[in-house]
Amino acid sequence: MRNNLRLFWSGTRASWSTYLVELTPTVFFGFRIPRIILQSLFFVYLAKAAGGEPLARFALIGNAIQIAVFMAMLSMEEVIESEKWNDTFQYLIAAPSSWFPSMLGKSISYFCDAILASAVSFAALIPLLHIDISFINLMRSVPVILLIVLSASALGWSIGAFSLPIRYGFMICNWFAYAMIIFCGVNIPTSALPPAVQFIGNLLPVTHGLQAVRALIDGASYTSVLPLVGAECLVALVYSAIAWLTFGYRMKVTRQLGTFELV
Amino acid sequence: MKTSDIMPILRIIKNSVILQMKSNAVSIYFIATLFLQPVVFTVISVGTYLYGNKPDLGLFAITGTGLISIWNNNLFTSGEIIRGERRTGTLSLVMATPTPLLLILLGKSFANAVASVLAMGITFLTGLLAFRLPIGISDPFAFTIGLVLVIFSITCLGLLFGSLFILTRNAGEFVSVANFPVYILSGLSVPLTLLPLWTRPFSQVLTPTWGNIILNAAASGSGGSMLPNYLIILGLSFFYLLIARILYKKVEYLALSAGTLEQW
């Protein structure tokens, strides 16, 4: 246990160091924060033009969370893929310790970054667009937002583990994250989507959690959203299991064949 | 300028166009962006308008999305061209050749912009297949002229940004930031009337704003003379080219006086 905690801590330190190197103050304040706000703003304006204030409010909640989902997915995919590009995948295989605590630690700073993105998005867009959202209710929904980001992270890890042998993991993840705006009811409710799209949406992270967050922000009790939270937990667990098994499989195959690259 | 001066310039542009097209043809990233982005953005924007019971804005959303794809391809690739040259270690060599970098990038950006015309077709096709919108272009001639001018103008605007990419290693981050303000300020898929009045001057100096007006007017057949808008786009293009030229000269001077590009 203590060794695993030490591995987790060293992974966290590595993750934080990488984060600080990648995100200099110029990049963070000059590019990252404006990007977070402007991406959400575009989709909220689109909703406002289509359905006025009520749809703008709907889209603001959806997009402020989607931006965190977007960043979590891309970062988690990169955490897995960077082992390949940094030539450290073989060390993970050869190390006598478990890879899991270290990889979990390496994801921590990106998880926090995604949460920060959501907070920035809410903090900037609510006053900017004069959207009526209760601060207390928004705070009540924070645990579910954390759960959504966690389940999106699990999807990011899964895509990273699946795409490890190819070179287009980041691109696949990028487009997956954009497509989730459609499938997960970010801009318009999933009930307005065709049944096939709803079916796919139900299998993805975010869909159920986002419905729960919307209900909590509108004043619903935790008991009433429990089924939705349960469904989001289940989805998170399934994707985590997929990521765990796939990454483990990649390591096993690499150990056997001496390579994991297909292209 | 004599004919003998123009021919080498055209040859440089032609070779840059061919080289970039070859590079694009084998770039999965470029191809996927070209095909997937219009589909995703069309579904989001048209779907939102249909949900809001505003199907009459469907065509507006489609032309806006088409322009988003053209702009995105152009800006992304402008950044990517410089980043690619830097990564492969050829940026210094390209800058040191007697051929002006501006011409090389003009050809490369133009190749990307031409390829992105396909994105406009994909947005219309997506609207037709996914939403069964009654899509027709009322004035195909005006639409085509508008599209050609917009592509030329967006290429020039991309060049302007491209000059800045030489002096930064954060071109990728810049591209991801610069996309959305242009979508918003140019009224691509979102009406300009939603924006505060103080943003209007910014909208008016962006060529996608005028392109959006022209393409929408031509597609919906709202009538009126297109000539003033064509002239504005041409005027803006030359303005961008002028600024780009000044910036490239400045960048070239900085690089040559420093004797390296490594410090940026």
HADDOCK unambig.tbl for C-alpha pairs under 7 A between the chains (distance, minus, plus):
assign (segid A and resid 31 and name CA) (segid B and resid 173 and name CA) 6.01 0.50 0.50
assign (segid A and resid 31 and name CA) (segid B and resid 174 and name CA) 6.28 0.50 0.50
assign (segid A and resid 31 and name CA) (segid B and resid 177 and name CA) 5.88 0.50 0.50
assign (segid A and resid 34 and name CA) (segid B and resid 177 and name CA) 6.54 0.50 0.50
assign (segid A and resid 35 and name CA) (segid B and resid 176 and name CA) 6.68 0.50 0.50
assign (segid A and resid 35 and name CA) (segid B and resid 177 and name CA) 4.68 0.50 0.50
assign (segid A and resid 38 and name CA) (segid B and resid 180 and name CA) 5.79 0.50 0.50
assign (segid A and resid 38 and name CA) (segid B and resid 181 and name CA) 6.51 0.50 0.50
assign (segid A and resid 39 and name CA) (segid B and resid 180 and name CA) 5.86 0.50 0.50
assign (segid A and resid 42 and name CA) (segid B and resid 180 and name CA) 6.62 0.50 0.50
assign (segid A and resid 42 and name CA) (segid B and resid 184 and name CA) 6.10 0.50 0.50
assign (segid A and resid 45 and name CA) (segid B and resid 190 and name CA) 6.41 0.50 0.50
assign (segid A and resid 46 and name CA) (segid B and resid 45 and name CA) 6.95 0.50 0.50
assign (segid A and resid 46 and name CA) (segid B and resid 189 and name CA) 6.85 0.50 0.50
assign (segid A and resid 46 and name CA) (segid B and resid 190 and name CA) 5.25 0.50 0.50
assign (segid A and resid 47 and name CA) (segid B and resid 48 and name CA) 6.29 0.50 0.50
assign (segid A and resid 49 and name CA) (segid B and resid 190 and name CA) 6.43 0.50 0.50
assign (segid A and resid 49 and name CA) (segid B and resid 191 and name CA) 6.87 0.50 0.50
assign (segid A and resid 50 and name CA) (segid B and resid 48 and name CA) 6.23 0.50 0.50
assign (segid A and resid 50 and name CA) (segid B and resid 49 and name CA) 4.70 0.50 0.50
assign (segid A and resid 50 and name CA) (segid B and resid 52 and name CA) 4.73 0.50 0.50
assign (segid A and resid 50 and name CA) (segid B and resid 54 and name CA) 6.34 0.50 0.50
assign (segid A and resid 51 and name CA) (segid B and resid 52 and name CA) 4.44 0.50 0.50
assign (segid A and resid 171 and name CA) (segid B and resid 29 and name CA) 6.85 0.50 0.50
assign (segid A and resid 179 and name CA) (segid B and resid 40 and name CA) 6.30 0.50 0.50
assign (segid A and resid 182 and name CA) (segid B and resid 44 and name CA) 6.17 0.50 0.50
assign (segid A and resid 187 and name CA) (segid B and resid 48 and name CA) 6.87 0.50 0.50
assign (segid A and resid 188 and name CA) (segid B and resid 48 and name CA) 6.37 0.50 0.50
